[in-house]
Amino acid sequence: MSYTIQSGDTFWAIAQKLGISVDALQAANPGVNPTTLQVGQTINLPGGGNNNNNGGNGSGPSPSQGGDGKIVGAEGGSNGGGDFVPYAGPASAYPNPSQWASYSALWAQNSRLMKFNSSDVDVELIHRAIETVSASSGVDVRAILVIIVQESGGNVRVGSTNNGVHNPGLMQSHNGVSFNPADPEGSILQMVRDGTEGTRDGDGLKQLLARYGNYYEAFRGYNSGSVNKSDLNDPVGATGNYVQKAANRLMGHSWPGM
């Protein structure tokens, strides 16, 4: 089955319209870049899709559920609060994820920071993208959120860095996509997906978590490319306090200049 792209379509919007998941749609179109869809372009639909270009009835999967996956880390957690703690040493010296602040508390705290750099509309698109990608990747939604804030402050138009590797977008991913003003929704989703699920050129949080077995070493690997497991403040050529700040964000702590 096929679908013809209409004005304003993104993979997420098509998935909503036809009652399919974004992941299934992407799997059916491995050669299609979701950030450069063109009106009139034909794409494949996965089995079970309702080939109906009439707009649907809005009964597709909720954007906060990202298809049929579960948003990891969306439930539980503390109310957060408190001052900066200078965590140091190995991962075992950092707070257990069971101690992290709740997603709702962290979103309230960090979305305010994002709005210094991005519009309310863009911040809501980031919100949806984080939840969608958490559901598809199995990465804790809170971890995705704080790495976005660490890397870009939630600025969808942040510039790229290039220290031997091209790092664009909200999560400064490994040669991923940047913001596309012609497709803000699709490009924001892809930026979050690139940083979380990786690109063809480099690992994301998902691969690093599988490799190291805990979030803190995964964060150091994301920032530095390698990990001194006995001292996660060892920058290994990158940012020394990267993991320390991420841990404080996850606890809902606040500090000047955060």
Secondary structure, 3 states (H helix, E strand, C coil): CEEECCCCCCHHHHHHHHCCCHHHHHHCCCCCCCCCCCCCCEEECCCCCCCCCCCCCCCCCCCCCCCCCCCCCCCCCECCCCECCCCCCCHHHCCCHHHCECHHHHHHHHHHHHCCCCCHHHHHHHHHHHHHHHHHHCCCHHHHHHHHHHHHCCCCCCCCEECCCEECCCCCCCCCCCCCCCCHHHHHHHHHHHHHHCCCCCCCHHHHHHHHCCHHHHHHHHHHCCCCCCCCCCCCCCCCCHHHHHHHHHCCCECCCC
